[in-house]
Amino acid sequence: MSFTLINPDSLGAPRGYSNGVLTEAGGRLLFIAGQVAWDRQQRIVSEDIVEQFDRALANVIAVVTEADGRPDQIARIVIYVTNKLEYLEHQRSIGQRYQARMGKHFPAMVLVEVKSLLDDKAKVEIEAVAVLSS
């Protein structure tokens, strides 16, 4: 399954995401539930936002892999954070963790600040949509 990234000049050059992702019909859609930084026992792995981001993204990728997909087949990511300023303060480290897991693949993304998440210790939750080969 291939993606065409849609980034109109009128929106400026995106950094770390794409404005749109176009793919042909015929793939399998995988909707990944929001993933927090839980380990196997469903405990938050760290209080650090960078560690939480890394684990939440790893959990998203685990779902994609379990469905016989690859990280580069993720078409859309929604990142929920409980503190946007904390996220922005650690953006460089978060970006490094992102690239370690996703390489230079930048799907359509959104960052949303929320009051709280399901687990009171969670600072980050990531949901995604992947388009897998038929």
N, C-alpha and C positions, 0 to 999 in steps of 0.2 A: 504494500500500500504506500503510495507516495503522496506527499503534501506539497501544495503550492502555497507559499507564504504571501499574504496580501498585506502590503504596507504602503498605502498611498503617500506620495510625496507631501501632500497637503497636511498630513499629520506629523510630519517630522520623522526622523529616524528613531525607531524604537530601540531601547537598550535592555536586553535580557528578556524580551518577549516579542511576539508578533501580534499585529493588530487583527489579523484574520488568518485562518488556515482552511484551505480549500482541498477537498479530496473527492475522488470519483465515488459514486454509489457502488455498492457491492461488497464493502468490507463489513466486518462484524463490529458493532458498537459495544464498547465495554464502559459502563458507568461505574466509577470507583467511588465508594462512599467516603465521607470525610475521615481522614486518618490523622490521629494525634500521635504523639511520641511514645506510644505504648510498646512494652516488650511482650513476650509470650504470656506473661501473667497479667497483662493489661495494667501495668504500672508505668507511670511516666518515668522515662529514663534519666532525666536531669531537669534542673530548674533553669538551665542556660538556654536562651532562645535559639542560639545557633545549633546546639545539640538537639533541641526539640525539632527544629526545622529539618535537620539532617535525618533524624529517625522517622519523622512523618513522611518525608519524601521517599525514604527507603521502604516504608510500609506501602505507599502507593505503588512503587515499582514492584514490590512483592506480589501485589494483586495482579498487575499486568503480566508479570512473568508466569504466575500460576495459570493464567488464561492463554499461555503460549504466545505471549506478545513480548515486545521489546520497548524500552523507554522511548525510543525515537518514534513510536507509534502513538504517543500521547499527543492529542490535538488541543486540549484545553486543560488549564489548571486554575483552580480558585484557591487562593491562600487566605485563610482567616487568621487574624492576629488579635490579641487582646490589647496590644499597645503598639500602635503604628510607629511612634517615635523610637521605641526600643528596637523595633525591626529595622528602621532606617539607620539607627546608630550602628547596627551590626551588618548592614547590607553587604559590605565587601566580603566578610567572612561567610555570610549566607550564600552569596554568589559563588564563592569558591567551593562550598559544599555542593551547591546545585551543579556546577560544571563537573565536579568529580563523579557525580551520578548520571548526569544527563548530557555531558559533553557540550557541544555547541548547538544542541537542539532546543529551540525556543518556541514553544507553542503559544497560542493565544492565552494570556494570563490576566488575572485580576487579583488585586490585593484589597481585602475588606477588613476594616477594624470592627470588632464586635465587643460587646460588654463582657461576655464570658463564653466558655465552651463546655461541652458535656463533662469533662473531667476538670475539676476546679484547679488542678495544678497545670493544666494545659495552657500554653501561650500561643500555640500554632496548631492549626488544623488544615489539611490539604485535601481537596477533592479533585477529581479529574475525569476526563473522558478520553478514551483511546479508540482508535480505529484500527482494528486488526485485520490481517489478510484473511480472505475467505477460506 
